[in-house]
Amino acid sequence: MKIIILIALALIIGYFAFQKITPLLLDQLAEVGSTKISRQLAVENVKKLPEVQEFLKNVPNGKVEVDNELEGEYNVHVYEIKNGHTATFNWYKVSIKSGEIRPEFEINSANTGTVLGKLCYPSDILPPGKIEAKRLADNQIFTQDYSGNQNGGKSNYAFELEAGDYYLRYKTSGGLLGYSTTVCPTGSEETCGDTQQRILKKVVVTPGETISNYDLCDYYYKDTNAPKF
C-alpha cells in the first residue's frame, strides 16, 4: 500500500513540475527560433558594409533588395537602374541563421579594379565560355571561365584586373564572340543591325575602383565590319 501511495505522490509531483517546465521549454524554443534574421535585417546589414556605403554615396538611387531566399540564405542584390537596364554592383549571400555575409564578387582590391557587366547571347540559353580581357599596353590576354546559364550561372560577371586600358569580349564554347561596341553596347539598340565598322569600347581600370555596365552583347556584326580585338 505504501508503495502505491509513493508512486501516486511521484506522479502528482511530476505532473505539476511538467506544467511549470513546459512553458519554460516553449519560451526557450521560441527564443532559439527568433535568431532567424529577417529579410529587412539582412538588407540593413548589407547596407552597413563599407563598399556598399560608398556605392550608395556615389549612386543615390542605388537599391539594396532581397532577390530570393534559397538553401538557408538570402540573396541580396545591390544595383542601380541605368538607361533602362539593371547595373549590378554586387550580390551578397546572407545566412538566415547566423547573419554571415559573403559577397559573390570580390571587388575594390588595393592593386586592382573591377569591371562589371552583363553577358548576352542571341538566344535564351547563354552557353559556357571564357571572358577575355586584352591589356592594350602589352596585348596580354587574361581569361575568366563562365559556366553558362544552363549550368546555373548568372548573366552578370565581375572581372578583377590590374590597372590599365583593356578590351573585353566573351568567347563562347562554340566560338562566337560577344563584344562591347559603340554601335551596339547592350545588344538592344536599333543600330546593332548596321553594317558600319564596329568600334570596341575601351575600359580604363583604376585600382580600387569599379567600372559598371561593360556589357558583352554585340554579336550582330558581319565579317566585313567585325571589331578588331
For each residue, the residues with C-beta under 8 A, 3 or more apart:
1: 4 5
2: 5 6
3: 6 7
4: 1 7 8
5: 1 2 8 9
6: 2 3 9 10
7: 3 4 10 11
8: 4 5 11 12
9: 5 6 12 13
10: 6 7 13 14
11: 7 8 14 15
12: 8 9 15 16
13: 9 10 16 17
14: 10 11 17 18
15: 11 12 18 19
16: 12 13 19 20
17: 13 14 20 21
18: 14 15 21 22
19: 15 16 22
20: 16 17 23 24
21: 17 18 24 25
22: 18 19 25 26
23: 20 26 27
24: 20 21 27 28
25: 21 22 28 29
26: 22 23 29 30
27: 23 24 30 31
28: 24 25 31 32
29: 25 26 32 33
30: 26 27 33 34
31: 27 28 34 35
32: 28 29 35
33: 29 30 36
34: 30 31
35: 31 32 97
36: 33 96 97
37: 41 42 45 94 96 97 99
38: 41 42
39: 42 43 66 69 74
40: 43 44
41: 37 38 44 45 99
42: 37 38 39 45 46 66 74 76 94 96 99
43: 39 40 46 47 64 65 66 76
44: 40 41 47 48
45: 37 41 42 48 49 94 99 101
46: 42 43 49 52 64 76 78 92 94 101
47: 43 44 52 53 56 64
48: 44 45 52 53
49: 45 46 52 53 92 101
50: 53 54
51: 54 55 90 107 108
52: 46 47 48 49 55 56 64 78 89 90
53: 47 48 49 50 56 57
54: 50 51 57 58
55: 51 52 58 59 62 78 89
56: 47 52 53 59 60 62 64
57: 53 54 60
58: 54 55
59: 55 56 62 80 89
60: 56 57
61: 80 81
62: 55 56 59 78 79 80 89
63: 77 78 79 80 81
64: 43 46 47 52 56 76 77 78
65: 43 76 77
66: 39 42 43 69 74 75 76 77
67: 75 76 77 91
68: 74 75
69: 39 66 73 74 75 96
70: 73 75
71:
72: 95 96 97
73: 69 70 93 94 95 96
74: 39 42 66 68 69 93 94 96
75: 66 67 68 69 70 91 92 93
76: 42 43 46 64 65 66 67 91 92 93 94
77: 63 64 65 66 67 88 91
78: 46 52 55 62 63 64 88 89 90 91 92
79: 62 63 86 87 88 89
80: 59 61 62 63 86 87 89 212
81: 61 63 84 85 86 87
82: 85 87 212 213
83: 186 213
84: 81
85: 81 82 118 186 213 215
86: 79 80 81
87: 79 80 81 82 116 212 213
88: 77 78 79 91 116 118 156 212
89: 52 55 59 62 78 79 80 116 210 212
90: 51 52 78 103 104 105 107 158
91: 67 75 76 77 78 88 103 104 105 154 156
92: 46 49 75 76 78 101 102 103 104
93: 73 74 75 76 101 102 103 104
94: 37 42 45 46 73 74 76 99 100 101
95: 72 73 98 99 100 101
96: 36 37 42 69 72 73 74
97: 35 36 37 72
98: 95
99: 37 41 42 45 94 95
100: 94 95
101: 45 46 49 92 93 94 95
102: 92 93
103: 90 91 92 93 106 107
104: 90 91 92 93 158
105: 90 91 114 116 158
106: 103 109 158 160
107: 51 90 103 114 158 160 210
108: 51 114 208 209 210
109: 106 112 113 114 160 207 208
110: 207 208
111: 162 163 207
112: 109 160 161 162 163 205 207
113: 109 160 161 163 205 206 207 208 209 210 211
114: 105 107 108 109 158 159 160 161 209 210 211
115: 133 158 159 161 166 168 203 205 210 211 214
116: 87 88 89 105 156 157 158 210 211 212 213 214
117: 156 157 168 180 212 213 214 215 216
118: 85 88 155 156 157 186 215 216 217
119: 126 131 146 155 156 157 170 178 215 216 217
120: 126 155 170 178 186 187 215 216 217 219
121: 125 126 127 172 176 178 219
122: 187 219 220
123: 126
124:
125: 121 148 149 150
126: 119 120 121 123 148 149 150 153 155
127: 121 148 150 172 173 174
128: 145 146 147 148 151 153 172 173
129: 145 146 148 170 171 172 173
130: 143 144 145 146 170 171
131: 119 143 144 146 157 159 168 169 170 171 216
132: 141 142 143 168 169 170 171 229
133: 115 141 142 143 144 159 161 166 167 168
134: 139 140 141 166 167 168 229
135: 138 139 140 141 142 161 162 164 165 166
136: 139 164 165 166 167 202
137: 164 165
138: 135
139: 134 135 136
140: 134 135
141: 132 133 134 135
142: 132 133 135 159 161
143: 130 131 132 133
144: 130 131 133 157 159
145: 128 129 130
146: 119 128 129 130 131 153 157 170
147: 128 151 152 153
148: 125 126 127 128 129 151 153 173
149: 125 126 152 153 154 155
150: 125 126 127
151: 128 147 148
152: 147 149
153: 126 128 146 147 148 149
154: 91 149 157
155: 118 119 120 126 149
156: 88 91 116 117 118 119
157: 116 117 118 119 131 144 146 154 216
158: 90 104 105 106 107 114 115 116
159: 114 115 131 133 142 144 168
160: 106 107 109 112 113 114
161: 112 113 114 115 133 135 142 164 166 205
162: 111 112 135 205
163: 111 112 113 205 206 207
164: 135 136 137 161 204 205
165: 135 136 137 202 203 204 205
166: 115 133 134 135 136 161 202 203 204 205
167: 133 134 136 179 200 201 202 203 229
168: 115 117 131 132 133 134 159 179 180 203 214 216
169: 131 132 177 178 179 180 216 227 229
170: 119 120 129 130 131 132 146 177 178 179 216
171: 129 130 131 132 175 176 177
172: 121 127 128 129 175 176 177 178
173: 127 128 129 148
174: 127
175: 171 172
176: 121 171 172 219
177: 169 170 171 172 219 229
178: 119 120 121 169 170 172 216 217 218 219
179: 167 168 169 170 198 200 216 218 221 227 229
180: 117 168 169 185 200 201 203 214 215 216 217 218
181: 184 185 198 199 200 201 218 221 227
182: 185 198 199 200 201
183: 189 191 192 194 196 198 199 218
184: 181 187 189 191 192 198 217 218 220 221
185: 180 181 182 189 201 215 217 218
186: 83 85 118 120 189 215 217
187: 120 122 184 192 215 217 218 219 220
188: 192 217
189: 183 184 185 186 192
190: 193
191: 183 184 194 196
192: 183 184 187 188 189 218 220
193: 190 220
194: 183 191
195: 222 224 225
196: 183 191 225
197: 225
198: 179 181 182 183 184 218 221 225 226 227
199: 181 182 183 227
200: 167 179 180 181 182 227 228 229
201: 167 180 181 182 185 214
202: 136 165 166 167
203: 115 165 166 167 168 180 211 214
204: 164 165 166 211
205: 112 113 115 161 162 163 164 165 166 209 211
206: 113 163 209
207: 109 110 111 112 113 163
208: 108 109 110 113
209: 108 113 114 205 206
210: 89 107 108 113 114 115 116
211: 113 114 115 116 203 204 205 214
212: 80 82 87 88 89 116 117
213: 82 83 85 87 116 117
214: 115 116 117 168 180 201 203 211
215: 85 117 118 119 120 180 185 186 187
216: 117 118 119 120 131 157 168 169 170 178 179 180
217: 118 119 120 178 180 184 185 186 187 188
218: 178 179 180 181 183 184 185 187 192 198 221 227
219: 120 121 122 176 177 178 187
220: 122 184 187 192 193
221: 179 181 184 198 218 225 226 227
222: 195 225 226
223: 226
224: 195
225: 195 196 197 198 221 222
226: 198 221 222 223
227: 169 179 181 198 199 200 218 221
228: 200
229: 132 134 167 169 177 179 200
